[in-house]
Structures are given as structure tokens and as C-alpha cells.
Amino acid sequence: MAAWRRAVGGAALVAVLAVAGCTGDRDTPAPAAPDSGGFPPGATGIGDSYFPTYGNGGYDVANYRLKVRYDPATDRLSGTALITATATGDLSRFDLDLSGLTVSAVRVDDAPAQQRRDGAELVITPAKGLANGSRFTVEVVYEGVPKPFESPRLGANGFVSTTDGAIALGQPESASTWFPVNDHPLDKASYDYEITVPTGLAALTNGVPGGTRPAEAGWTTWLWSEKNPMASYLSTVVIGDYRVKTGTHDGKPMVTAVAASLPEGGAADVSVARTGEIVDFLATRFGPYPFGSYGGIVINDDRFRFALETQSRPVYGNAFFRGDANTSVVAHELAHQWFGDSVSIARWSDIWLNEGFASYAEWLWEEHTGGRSVRESFDAQYAATDWSKPAVDPGRENLFGTAVYKRGALVVHALRLAVGDDAFFRILKTWTAEKRDGNATTDDLIAVAERVSGTSLRSLFTAWLSGTSAPAIPAR
């Protein structure tokens, strides 16, 4: 993620879904009295100390098939979510995260299930308990007017209606405002989308485009598929009037889009047009690009005061492009495709693993394009850093603070200075290859760095990540 302050300052599916209207076309009998099998319920949170209620325990999602219809005239969204998962323990019931919206039916393994709401938790009790290791499907039919979360620091997070459509975007939570989800990066899954909107509007999201098909008169369904595991906060949908450009890059689909209300040929168009070039450069430093498609979306809505690394297709707030072309933010969000998206955090306290590397990628890109050298960027940031604020475990209120981003970048370059360029770039490429499509922690990074370099590095990481005074710069 890149915050606005930086811009202005510088889961095999086995069931058939409901028809295109997404409200279901079959009678749903009342659920039978559940037979728990003596099993316990799943945990209401996944265990993250920063966000105890985020995510849920007892199962692992493999795929979300999301079939949604959105009407900008009424702001109403109707949807059917088919979720394929595996129980990781014996379960009498389990939760999904869902904020607002009305659930009309839930089926587990095609049998009616009991459901109730507990705040933002959708509590589901299947007709029969789910045994550890069993694979199961959950179908949820829902509708309503989505409501976003409001972040004092970042503005809108989640599903927001616009004058011509809607935008769903945010971190650390967003997905639960428009579909039921296990909302934590630890439970990554693949996604299939069928998004129906009024004909003439675009419906853009993650992954490989599957084209469009007509729905009922005046409506069109857009198809997309993200086969690589994806953290839920990286899912997005952008609906509206956009200049959509399609093509290929390195044999993979490239889809970029800019809000039609922004000047055609302006800074936004020019900046996202360099996506392929920037990806190619970053691949020389980080290893092969990890996903099956490329792209970017520029929105025109001041309520979103950030850019976000939504998987395979970052979304950029318009504030980043109010002056000249801004490829720095594009480099930042594209670097996240390796650091944050492909290799995802296991807990939010390690968010520097995302932001520190993405910020460092800005320095690499600037040097590559003839601007300041990485050393000059490092020296300037070192001198300006408040060492009382840690990059790792910064506290929930400081997830998007300067220390996470800029001190995080200092940590990355300190590692480079300590081990030398050859070992450093081997560490980065080993990290992105070995941890691809998974989750990782700071300790995991230290272990990889020490193994690849053959050097003891824990004290260096400790000093640069969380020491309270300026650490000595390793010999250059």
C-alpha cells in the first residue's frame, strides 16, 4: 500500500450456482436439527494479536466463486458465494466474516444449514458436523446495500458506491463488506468472479480476464479468475466508466484501466502504461513475476487516500497523478506483487515485510531511471529517521506509519550492505521462490538470509528493525 501522504508529498468446485440474478431460484427447506457429532465450534478469530476477530479458525478455504450483481441506481448488491474449504479440526459450526448485508440462505455440502449473525460474524451450523480433514462447500445467498469501514488515517475501506458504479478496496479489511470470507492473510485462496453490471460499465477485478457475456437485457457479466492463492484484502472490484486497455505482456494478459473522468493521455494513463516495463525491471532484482496477469486501475475518488497492491492489478487513487507522471507509486505497488501478495504476511505485526521491500523498490527504480542512487536515498532517510518508532511490531495504530515503510527500507539496504550485492539479491530471489504463494514471518526472512549468506544476521535485523537508537551502518 502507498498512502496518499506520499503522493501529495512526493479457492474444485462441485456445485451449481444460482442463476445470474444471484438471489437463488430454488426453494430452500428449513435446516434440519444439526447433528454436531460431539464436535466443538471453530474459533471466531484466526489468532492475530492485532485483530483478534479477523478471520476464523477450524477450516482452510481453497476457492471462492463469487457471483455478484450490482445496480448503481439503487446501490444494491446481490450475491451468491460458493466457498470450497477443508476442515482443519472437527467442527460443529464455523464462522465467516460478513459486514452488513442480509443472508437469505446458507447450504453446506448442498444441505440447508442454520445461520445467525453475531456482529460482523456469520455463524453457520451445518446439518452434520464436519470431520477434521473433510472437504466441504458452503453456499451463501445474500444481498443489501454495502457499507464501507471508515479509517481515520486512510479514509474509506471496503465497498463504496460512486456516481457511476462502485469501488471495493482497503487494508487490513475490505472483502467482508461485499462477500462472506475468512478475512485474514493466513487463509489465502483462489478466486473466480462473475460480476454483472449495467451494460456500458466496466467491472474490473483481479486475475485473468475471461471476457464478457450478456445477462438479461441491459446487463453484462464480466468474468475473471485468479488461480494463485490470494489474501482476502487483496481482492477488489471496480465498477464504472473506465478507459480499459487490454493486451499482453510476456505472453500474459495485461489489463489497465483509468477512470474516464480523468484526462485522457494524462499522468495516470502515462504512468500505468509503464507497468510492463517496471515489472520487467523488478523481475531482474526479485525473480520471475509470480502471477498470470498484469495491470492496474486508476480510480477518481478522493475518499480513497491510498494505492493498494490488489493482486495482479493494483488500484491507484487519483491523488498520485495530479502532477506529472508518477512511476514511483507504480513501482511500489508492483513490488508488492512479490512482497505482500505472493509472499504474504502471517500476522499483521510483520507488515514491514510488505512495505519495507516495496519502499526499497522505489529506491531501486529511481536509481534505474537516472535519479538518486539507492545509497543517496538510504543516507537521506537514515538521517531523517525517528529511531524511537520500530518497523516490526509497530502497534495496531501504526500499521501504516513511516517507520514501517521507510525504516523498513533502511533495514533492507542495511542487509545489502552487510552481505554484499551478490548474496543480497540471491536472498531476495530465494525468498520469493521458496515462499511463493505462501505466508511468512520476520523470523523466516532472517533464517533465509542467514542460510543464503552464511552469515549470522539476527543482531543486525534486531538493531535496524526495533533498536531505539541509530544503528551503525555496515561497512560499505
C-alpha positions as CSV (number, residue, x, y, z in Angstrom):
1,M,0.0,0.0,0.0
2,A,1.0,3.5,-0.6
3,A,-0.7,6.2,1.4
4,W,-1.9,9.5,-0.1
5,R,0.5,11.5,2.1
6,R,3.3,10.1,-0.1
7,A,1.5,11.2,-3.3
8,V,1.0,14.8,-2.3
9,G,4.3,14.9,-0.6
10,G,6.4,13.4,-3.1
11,A,-10.1,-21.5,-3.8
12,A,-12.5,-27.7,-7.1
13,L,-15.9,-26.6,-7.1
14,V,-18.6,-29.3,-7.3
15,A,-21.9,-27.4,-7.1
16,V,-24.0,-25.4,-9.5
17,L,-24.6,-21.8,-8.6
18,A,-27.8,-19.8,-8.7
19,V,-28.8,-18.0,-11.9
20,A,-27.5,-14.7,-13.0
21,G,-29.7,-12.6,-10.7
22,C,-27.7,-14.1,-7.7
23,T,-30.8,-14.4,-5.5
24,G,-31.3,-18.1,-5.9
25,D,-34.0,-19.9,-7.9
26,R,-34.9,-22.9,-5.7
27,D,-36.9,-23.4,-2.6
28,T,-34.8,-23.8,0.5
29,P,-36.3,-26.1,3.1
30,A,-35.8,-25.3,6.7
31,P,-32.5,-26.7,8.0
32,A,-32.7,-30.0,9.9
33,A,-31.8,-30.1,13.5
34,P,-28.0,-30.2,13.4
35,D,-26.0,-33.3,14.4
36,S,-22.7,-31.9,15.7
37,G,-21.2,-35.3,16.2
38,G,-19.9,-34.0,19.5
39,F,-17.5,-31.7,17.7
40,P,-16.5,-28.3,19.0
41,P,-17.1,-25.0,17.2
42,G,-14.5,-23.2,15.2
43,A,-12.7,-20.2,16.7
44,T,-14.2,-16.8,15.9
45,G,-10.8,-15.4,15.1
46,I,-7.7,-16.7,13.4
47,G,-5.4,-15.7,16.2
48,D,-3.9,-12.4,15.1
49,S,-3.0,-10.3,18.2
50,Y,-3.6,-7.1,16.4
51,F,-7.1,-8.0,15.1
52,P,-8.5,-10.9,17.3
53,T,-11.8,-11.1,15.4
54,Y,-10.3,-11.1,11.9
55,G,-10.5,-14.4,10.1
56,N,-11.8,-17.6,11.7
57,G,-10.5,-20.9,12.9
58,G,-11.2,-24.6,12.0
59,Y,-11.0,-24.5,8.3
60,D,-8.9,-23.5,5.3
61,V,-10.5,-22.1,2.2
62,A,-9.3,-23.3,-1.2
63,N,-11.6,-21.2,-3.6
64,Y,-14.2,-18.5,-3.6
65,R,-16.6,-18.5,-6.6
66,L,-18.3,-15.1,-6.3
67,K,-21.3,-14.3,-8.4
68,V,-22.5,-10.8,-7.8
69,R,-24.8,-8.2,-9.4
70,Y,-24.6,-4.6,-8.6
71,D,-27.1,-1.9,-9.5
72,P,-25.6,1.6,-9.3
73,A,-29.1,3.1,-9.5
74,T,-30.1,1.6,-6.1
75,D,-26.6,0.8,-4.7
76,R,-27.9,-2.7,-4.1
77,L,-25.6,-5.7,-4.4
78,S,-27.0,-9.3,-4.6
79,G,-24.6,-12.2,-4.5
80,T,-24.1,-16.0,-4.3
81,A,-20.8,-17.1,-2.8
82,L,-19.7,-20.7,-3.2
83,I,-16.8,-21.4,-1.0
84,T,-14.7,-24.7,-1.1
85,A,-12.8,-25.4,2.1
86,T,-11.2,-28.1,4.2
87,A,-11.8,-28.6,7.9
88,T,-8.6,-28.3,9.9
89,G,-10.3,-29.7,13.0
90,D,-13.6,-31.3,13.9
91,L,-16.3,-28.7,13.5
92,S,-19.8,-28.4,14.8
93,R,-20.1,-24.9,13.4
94,F,-17.9,-22.2,11.9
95,D,-17.9,-18.5,11.1
96,L,-17.4,-16.4,8.1
97,D,-16.7,-12.7,8.2
98,L,-19.5,-10.5,6.7
99,S,-20.2,-6.9,7.5
100,G,-23.8,-5.8,7.0
101,L,-25.8,-7.3,4.1
102,T,-28.7,-9.8,4.6
103,V,-28.2,-13.5,4.2
104,S,-31.3,-15.3,2.9
105,A,-29.9,-18.9,2.6
106,V,-26.9,-21.0,3.6
107,R,-26.2,-24.5,2.4
108,V,-23.3,-26.7,3.4
109,D,-22.5,-29.6,1.1
110,D,-25.8,-28.8,-0.6
111,A,-27.9,-29.3,2.5
112,P,-29.6,-26.4,4.3
113,A,-27.6,-25.1,7.2
114,Q,-28.6,-22.9,10.2
115,Q,-27.2,-19.4,10.2
116,R,-27.2,-16.4,12.6
117,R,-25.4,-13.1,12.8
118,D,-23.2,-12.0,15.6
119,G,-22.0,-8.6,14.7
120,A,-19.7,-9.0,11.6
121,E,-19.7,-12.8,12.1
122,L,-21.9,-15.1,10.0
123,V,-22.2,-18.1,12.3
124,I,-23.0,-21.3,10.3
125,T,-24.1,-24.6,11.8
126,P,-24.3,-27.4,9.2
127,A,-26.7,-30.3,9.4
128,K,-23.9,-32.6,10.3
129,G,-20.6,-31.9,12.0
130,L,-17.5,-31.6,9.7
131,A,-14.7,-34.1,10.5
132,N,-11.1,-33.0,10.5
133,G,-9.7,-33.2,7.0
134,S,-13.0,-33.3,5.2
135,R,-13.5,-31.1,2.2
136,F,-16.8,-29.2,2.1
137,T,-18.7,-26.5,0.2
138,V,-20.6,-23.5,1.6
139,E,-23.1,-21.6,-0.5
140,V,-24.3,-18.2,0.9
141,V,-27.0,-16.2,-0.8
142,Y,-27.0,-12.5,0.3
143,E,-28.0,-9.0,-0.7
144,G,-28.2,-5.4,0.5
145,V,-26.5,-2.1,0.3
146,P,-22.9,-2.5,1.2
147,K,-21.3,-0.1,3.7
148,P,-17.6,0.7,4.0
149,F,-15.4,0.9,7.0
150,E,-14.0,4.4,7.8
151,S,-10.3,4.7,8.6
152,P,-9.2,7.9,10.2
153,R,-5.9,7.6,8.5
154,L,-6.8,6.2,5.1
155,G,-10.4,7.2,4.6
156,A,-12.8,4.7,3.0
157,N,-12.1,1.0,3.3
158,G,-14.4,-1.6,1.7
159,F,-17.3,-1.3,-0.8
160,V,-18.1,2.3,-1.6
161,S,-20.7,3.4,-4.1
162,T,-19.7,6.0,-6.6
163,T,-21.6,8.3,-9.1
164,D,-21.2,5.7,-11.9
165,G,-20.6,2.4,-10.0
166,A,-18.7,1.2,-7.0
167,I,-15.2,0.5,-5.7
168,A,-14.2,-2.2,-3.2
169,L,-10.8,-1.6,-1.8
170,G,-9.0,-1.5,1.5
171,Q,-6.5,-2.8,4.1
172,P,-6.4,-4.5,6.5
173,E,-10.1,-5.3,5.9
174,S,-12.4,-4.7,2.9
175,A,-13.6,-8.1,1.5
176,S,-16.2,-8.7,4.2
177,T,-18.1,-5.6,3.1
178,W,-19.1,-7.4,-0.2
179,F,-18.8,-11.1,0.3
180,P,-18.6,-13.7,3.1
181,V,-15.0,-14.5,3.7
182,N,-12.3,-15.9,6.1
183,D,-10.8,-12.4,6.3
184,H,-7.1,-12.8,7.2
185,P,-4.0,-13.2,5.0
186,L,-3.2,-16.6,6.6
187,D,-6.1,-18.1,4.7
188,K,-5.2,-17.5,1.1
189,A,-7.4,-18.9,-1.7
190,S,-8.0,-18.8,-5.4
191,Y,-10.9,-16.7,-6.8
192,D,-13.4,-16.9,-9.6
193,Y,-15.6,-13.9,-10.3
194,E,-18.8,-13.4,-12.3
195,I,-19.8,-9.7,-11.9
196,T,-23.0,-8.5,-13.5
197,V,-23.4,-4.7,-14.1
198,P,-25.4,-2.5,-16.4
199,T,-24.2,-2.7,-20.0
200,G,-21.7,0.0,-20.8
201,L,-20.0,-0.1,-17.4
202,A,-16.7,-2.0,-16.7
203,A,-16.4,-4.5,-13.9
204,L,-12.7,-4.9,-13.1
205,T,-11.1,-7.2,-10.6
206,N,-8.1,-9.5,-10.0
207,G,-6.6,-12.1,-12.3
208,V,-7.0,-13.3,-15.8
209,P,-9.9,-11.9,-17.8
210,G,-12.5,-14.4,-19.1
211,G,-14.3,-11.9,-21.3
212,T,-17.9,-10.8,-21.0
213,R,-21.3,-12.3,-21.8
214,P,-24.8,-10.8,-21.9
215,A,-27.0,-11.3,-19.0
216,E,-30.7,-10.1,-19.1
217,A,-31.5,-7.1,-21.2
218,G,-29.3,-4.2,-20.3
219,W,-26.9,-6.1,-18.2
220,T,-23.5,-7.7,-18.9
221,T,-21.5,-10.2,-16.9
222,W,-17.7,-9.8,-16.6
223,L,-15.6,-13.0,-15.9
224,W,-12.3,-13.1,-14.1
225,S,-10.2,-15.8,-12.4
226,E,-7.2,-15.5,-10.0
227,K,-5.7,-19.0,-9.7
228,N,-2.8,-18.1,-7.5
229,P,-3.7,-18.1,-3.8
230,M,-4.6,-14.6,-2.7
231,A,-5.1,-12.9,0.7
232,S,-8.7,-11.6,1.0
233,Y,-7.8,-8.0,1.5
234,L,-6.1,-8.1,-1.9
235,S,-9.5,-8.8,-3.6
236,T,-11.1,-5.9,-5.3
237,V,-13.9,-4.9,-7.7
238,V,-14.1,-1.6,-9.5
239,I,-17.3,-0.8,-11.4
240,G,-17.9,2.2,-13.6
241,D,-16.9,4.2,-16.7
242,Y,-13.3,3.4,-17.4
243,R,-10.9,3.6,-20.3
244,V,-10.0,-0.1,-20.5
245,K,-6.9,-1.2,-22.4
246,T,-6.2,-4.9,-23.0
247,G,-3.2,-6.6,-24.4
248,T,-0.4,-9.0,-23.5
249,H,3.0,-8.7,-21.8
250,D,5.4,-11.5,-21.8
251,G,2.6,-13.8,-23.0
252,K,0.2,-12.9,-20.2
253,P,-2.9,-10.7,-20.3
254,M,-2.3,-7.1,-19.5
255,V,-5.4,-5.0,-18.5
256,T,-5.1,-1.4,-17.4
257,A,-8.0,1.0,-16.8
258,V,-8.3,4.7,-16.0
259,A,-11.4,6.4,-14.8
260,A,-12.9,8.2,-17.9
261,S,-13.4,11.3,-15.8
262,L,-9.6,11.7,-15.6
263,P,-7.8,13.5,-18.5
264,E,-7.2,11.1,-21.4
265,G,-3.5,10.8,-22.0
266,G,-2.7,12.5,-18.7
267,A,-0.4,11.5,-15.9
268,A,-2.5,8.5,-14.9
269,D,-2.5,7.0,-18.3
270,V,1.1,7.6,-18.9
271,S,2.1,6.1,-15.5
272,V,0.2,2.8,-15.7
273,A,1.2,2.4,-19.3
274,R,4.7,1.7,-18.0
275,T,3.5,-1.3,-15.9
276,G,5.2,-3.9,-18.1
277,E,8.5,-2.0,-18.2
278,I,8.6,-1.6,-14.4
279,V,7.6,-5.3,-13.8
280,D,10.4,-6.4,-16.1
281,F,13.0,-4.3,-14.2
282,L,11.8,-5.6,-10.8
283,A,12.0,-9.2,-12.0
284,T,15.7,-8.8,-12.6
285,R,16.0,-8.0,-8.9
286,F,13.3,-10.1,-7.3
287,G,12.9,-13.1,-9.6
288,P,10.1,-14.1,-12.0
289,Y,6.8,-12.2,-11.8
290,P,4.6,-14.5,-9.7
291,F,1.1,-14.2,-11.3
292,G,-0.7,-15.0,-14.5
293,S,-1.7,-11.4,-15.5
294,Y,-0.7,-7.8,-15.2
295,G,-2.3,-4.5,-15.0
296,G,-3.5,-1.5,-12.9
297,I,-6.6,0.6,-12.3
298,V,-6.7,4.3,-11.6
299,I,-9.8,5.5,-9.8
300,N,-11.1,9.0,-9.4
301,D,-12.5,9.2,-5.9
302,D,-10.9,11.3,-3.2
303,R,-12.4,9.1,-0.4
304,F,-9.6,6.6,-1.2
305,R,-6.4,8.3,0.0
306,F,-4.1,5.4,-0.9
307,A,-3.0,3.0,-3.6
308,L,-3.3,-0.7,-2.9
309,E,-1.4,-3.8,-4.3
310,T,-4.6,-5.7,-5.2
311,Q,-3.2,-8.9,-6.6
312,S,-2.1,-8.8,-10.3
313,R,-3.9,-5.4,-10.8
314,P,-3.1,-2.7,-8.3
315,V,-5.6,0.1,-7.7
316,Y,-4.3,3.7,-7.5
317,G,-6.0,6.7,-6.0
318,N,-6.2,9.7,-8.4
319,A,-4.2,11.9,-5.9
320,F,-1.0,10.2,-7.1
321,F,-1.4,11.6,-10.6
322,R,-2.3,15.2,-10.0
323,G,1.0,16.4,-11.3
324,D,3.4,14.8,-13.7
325,A,3.6,11.0,-14.4
326,N,4.3,9.1,-11.2
327,T,6.0,5.8,-11.8
328,S,7.3,5.6,-8.2
329,V,4.0,4.6,-6.8
330,V,3.6,2.1,-9.7
331,A,6.9,0.6,-8.8
332,H,5.9,0.4,-5.1
333,E,2.6,-1.4,-5.8
334,L,4.1,-3.7,-8.4
335,A,6.9,-4.7,-6.0
336,H,4.2,-5.8,-3.6
337,Q,3.2,-8.5,-6.1
338,W,6.3,-10.3,-4.8
339,F,6.4,-8.9,-1.3
340,G,3.0,-9.0,0.3
341,D,0.9,-10.7,-2.4
342,S,2.9,-13.8,-3.5
343,V,4.8,-13.9,-0.2
344,S,2.2,-12.8,2.3
345,I,2.5,-11.9,6.0
346,A,1.3,-14.5,8.6
347,R,0.5,-11.7,11.1
348,W,-0.2,-8.1,10.7
349,S,2.6,-7.1,13.1
350,D,5.1,-8.1,10.3
351,I,3.7,-5.7,7.8
352,W,7.1,-4.2,7.3
353,L,7.9,-7.3,5.2
354,N,5.4,-5.9,2.7
355,E,6.1,-2.2,2.9
356,G,9.8,-2.1,3.6
357,F,10.6,-4.0,0.4
358,A,8.1,-2.1,-1.7
359,S,9.6,1.2,-0.4
360,Y,13.1,-0.1,-1.3
361,A,11.8,-1.0,-4.7
362,E,11.1,2.8,-5.2
363,W,14.7,3.5,-4.5
364,L,15.9,0.8,-6.9
365,W,13.5,2.2,-9.6
366,E,14.6,5.8,-9.1
367,E,18.3,4.8,-9.5
368,H,17.5,2.7,-12.6
369,T,15.8,5.7,-14.2
370,G,18.6,8.1,-13.6
371,G,17.5,9.7,-10.4
372,R,19.1,9.4,-6.9
373,S,21.2,6.4,-6.2
374,V,20.0,3.9,-3.7
375,R,22.9,5.0,-1.5
376,E,21.7,8.6,-1.6
377,S,18.1,7.6,-0.8
378,F,19.4,5.5,2.1
379,D,21.6,8.2,3.5
380,A,18.8,10.8,3.4
381,Q,16.3,8.5,5.1
382,Y,18.8,7.4,7.7
383,A,19.4,11.0,8.7
384,A,15.6,11.7,8.9
385,T,14.5,8.6,10.8
386,D,12.9,8.7,14.2
387,W,14.6,5.6,15.8
388,S,12.1,5.5,18.7
389,K,9.5,4.0,16.3
390,P,10.0,0.3,15.3
391,A,9.5,-1.1,11.8
392,V,8.4,-4.5,13.1
393,D,5.5,-4.9,15.5
394,P,4.7,-1.2,15.3
395,G,1.4,-1.4,17.1
396,R,-2.1,-1.6,15.5
397,E,-2.4,2.1,15.3
398,N,0.9,2.5,13.4
399,L,0.5,-0.2,10.7
400,F,0.9,2.4,8.1
401,G,3.4,4.7,9.8
402,T,6.6,6.0,8.3
403,A,8.7,3.6,10.3
404,V,7.0,0.6,8.7
405,Y,7.7,2.0,5.2
406,K,10.9,4.0,5.4
407,R,12.7,2.4,8.3
408,G,11.7,-0.9,6.7
409,A,13.5,0.2,3.6
410,L,16.6,1.1,5.7
411,V,16.5,-2.5,7.1
412,V,16.6,-3.9,3.5
413,H,19.6,-1.8,2.5
414,A,21.4,-2.5,5.7
415,L,21.1,-6.2,4.9
416,R,22.5,-5.5,1.4
417,L,25.5,-3.6,2.9
418,A,26.1,-6.4,5.4
419,V,26.2,-9.3,3.0
420,G,27.1,-7.7,-0.3
421,D,25.2,-7.4,-3.6
422,D,25.6,-10.9,-4.8
423,A,24.3,-12.5,-1.6
424,F,21.7,-9.9,-1.1
425,F,20.0,-10.4,-4.5
426,R,20.3,-14.2,-4.0
427,I,18.5,-13.8,-0.7
428,L,15.7,-11.8,-2.4
429,K,15.2,-14.3,-5.2
430,T,15.4,-17.3,-2.8
431,W,12.8,-15.7,-0.5
432,T,10.3,-15.0,-3.4
433,A,10.9,-18.5,-4.8
434,E,10.7,-20.6,-1.6
435,K,7.8,-18.6,0.0
436,R,5.8,-18.1,-3.2
437,D,2.0,-18.4,-2.8
438,G,2.5,-18.7,1.0
439,N,2.9,-16.8,4.2
440,A,6.0,-15.9,6.1
441,T,7.3,-14.0,9.2
442,T,10.3,-11.9,10.1
443,D,12.0,-14.9,11.6
444,D,11.5,-16.8,8.3
445,L,13.3,-14.0,6.5
446,I,16.2,-14.0,8.9
447,A,16.5,-17.7,8.5
448,V,16.6,-17.5,4.7
449,A,19.1,-14.6,4.8
450,E,21.5,-16.4,7.2
451,R,21.3,-19.6,5.2
452,V,21.9,-18.0,1.8
453,S,24.6,-15.6,3.0
454,G,26.3,-17.9,5.5
455,T,26.3,-15.0,8.0
456,S,24.8,-14.5,11.4
457,L,22.3,-11.7,10.9
458,R,19.9,-11.7,13.8
459,S,21.6,-8.9,15.7
460,L,21.6,-6.7,12.6
461,F,17.9,-7.3,12.0
462,T,17.1,-6.5,15.6
463,A,19.0,-3.3,15.7
464,W,17.6,-2.0,12.4
465,L,14.1,-3.2,12.9
466,S,13.5,-2.2,16.6
467,G,16.5,-0.6,18.2
468,T,15.8,2.7,19.8
469,S,19.0,4.5,18.6
470,A,20.6,4.9,15.2
471,P,22.4,1.6,14.4
472,A,25.9,1.6,13.0
473,I,25.9,1.4,9.2
474,P,27.6,-1.8,8.0
475,A,30.8,-1.2,6.1
476,R,30.1,-0.4,2.5
